Amino acid sequence: MVPFEEHKHEIDEKIIEDIDHGSDADLIVFNDDINTFDWVIQCFVEVCRLTLEEATEKTLYIHYNGHGIVRSGPYQEMVKMKDQLLDRGLTAIVGRAREN
């Protein structure tokens, strides 16, 4: 697993964090060297209301790519999920992933 800091320069170019709080946003989670696959999957199921299959796929994607969008939806809902993930020890932000 690659620490978040090693990808920060890539993230800054791909994510817009200053978005209209009334619009939709992306919940973006970053890979780390601390949390186990099982724990991240459990967090995604419980907090983000993903199926076990969805949570597993997203966890693997994040592991191999350094970060990934876990959910998208209303800004306030994504902030609540982000805060719950942070409380569980994951690294996450709410923003908007830029389309290439």
MITOR-344397 format. One record per residue (C-alpha): x, y, z. Coordinates in nm, 4 decimals. Example, Ala and Ser with C-alpha at 12.3 -4.5 7.8 and 13.67 -1.06 7.14 Angstrom:
% residues 2
[[1.2300; -0.4500; 0.7800]] [[1.3670; -0.1060; 0.7140]] 
***
This chain:
% residues 100
[[0.0000; 0.0000; 0.0000]] [[0.1172; 0.3500; -0.0811]] [[0.0837; 0.6291; 0.1730]] [[-0.1478; 0.9197; 0.0935]] [[0.1393; 1.1710; 0.0980]] [[0.3048; 1.0058; -0.2023]] [[-0.0056; 1.0722; -0.4132]] [[-0.0918; 1.4208; -0.2860]] [[0.0605; 1.5995; -0.5859]] [[-0.1506; 1.3840; -0.8209]] [[-0.4644; 1.4398; -0.6145]] [[-0.4345; 1.8186; -0.6182]] [[-0.4452; 1.8163; -0.9967]] [[-0.7412; 1.5790; -1.0219]] [[-0.9758; 1.6996; -0.7486]] [[-1.1631; 2.0227; -0.6988]] [[-1.2374; 2.0594; -0.3281]] [[-1.4136; 2.3964; -0.3472]] [[-1.7555; 2.2958; -0.4739]] [[-2.1000; 2.4400; -0.4259]] [[-2.2344; 2.2879; -0.1037]] [[-2.5753; 2.2505; -0.2645]] [[-2.4481; 2.0354; -0.5480]] [[-2.3452; 1.6742; -0.5804]] [[-1.9996; 1.5725; -0.4674]] [[-1.7684; 1.2718; -0.4630]] [[-1.6526; 1.0895; -0.1506]] [[-1.2894; 1.0117; -0.2255]] [[-1.0904; 0.7689; -0.0115]] [[-0.7123; 0.7277; -0.0131]] [[-0.4970; 0.4213; 0.0286]] [[-0.2792; 0.3877; 0.3391]] [[-0.0461; 0.1456; 0.5127]] [[-0.2553; 0.1238; 0.8292]] [[-0.6020; -0.0136; 0.7574]] [[-0.6617; -0.3740; 0.6555]] [[-0.8685; -0.4730; 0.3549]] [[-1.1297; -0.6286; 0.5822]] [[-1.1630; -0.3108; 0.7886]] [[-1.1964; -0.0844; 0.4841]] [[-1.4552; -0.3160; 0.3303]] [[-1.6495; -0.3229; 0.6578]] [[-1.6416; 0.0586; 0.6747]] [[-1.7678; 0.0905; 0.3175]] [[-2.0534; -0.1514; 0.3872]] [[-2.1572; 0.0092; 0.7166]] [[-2.0958; 0.3775; 0.6454]] [[-2.1374; 0.4067; 0.2700]] [[-2.4104; 0.1435; 0.2410]] [[-2.2309; -0.0526; -0.0308]] [[-2.2842; -0.4204; -0.0934]] [[-2.0006; -0.6512; 0.0063]] [[-1.9122; -0.6951; -0.3611]] [[-1.9109; -0.3187; -0.4283]] [[-1.7049; -0.2513; -0.1164]] [[-1.4515; -0.5162; -0.2126]] [[-1.4175; -0.3825; -0.5679]] [[-1.3695; -0.0251; -0.4484]] [[-1.1171; -0.1304; -0.1829]] [[-0.9079; -0.3136; -0.4430]] [[-0.9314; -0.0185; -0.6816]] [[-0.8119; 0.2216; -0.4119]] [[-0.5309; -0.0152; -0.3145]] [[-0.3925; -0.0295; -0.6677]] [[-0.4630; 0.3316; -0.7701]] [[-0.3904; 0.5237; -0.4493]] [[-0.7388; 0.6745; -0.4234]] [[-1.0864; 0.6359; -0.5613]] [[-1.4437; 0.7567; -0.5524]] [[-1.6456; 0.5473; -0.3098]] [[-1.9793; 0.7275; -0.3416]] [[-2.1269; 1.0305; -0.5149]] [[-2.4312; 1.2243; -0.4073]] [[-2.5548; 1.5333; -0.2252]] [[-2.2689; 1.7284; -0.0688]] [[-2.4002; 1.7155; 0.2896]] [[-2.4576; 1.3392; 0.2722]] [[-2.1016; 1.2851; 0.1443]] [[-1.9613; 1.5044; 0.4244]] [[-2.1409; 1.2923; 0.6860]] [[-1.9974; 0.9733; 0.5361]] [[-1.6501; 1.1293; 0.5153]] [[-1.6628; 1.2277; 0.8815]] [[-1.7663; 0.8760; 0.9818]] [[-1.4838; 0.7244; 0.7751]] [[-1.2337; 0.9655; 0.9324]] [[-1.3596; 0.8615; 1.2771]] [[-1.2818; 0.5009; 1.1784]] [[-0.9258; 0.5879; 1.0764]] [[-0.9601; 0.6112; 0.6982]] [[-0.8351; 0.9061; 0.4937]] [[-1.1091; 1.0704; 0.2884]] [[-1.2174; 1.4016; 0.1401]] [[-1.5285; 1.5355; -0.0266]] [[-1.4675; 1.6997; -0.3595]] [[-1.5279; 1.6563; -0.7260]] [[-1.3088; 1.4365; -0.9387]] [[-1.2215; 1.6157; -1.2602]] [[-1.3166; 1.4486; -1.5818]] [[-1.0244; 1.4005; -1.8178]] 
***
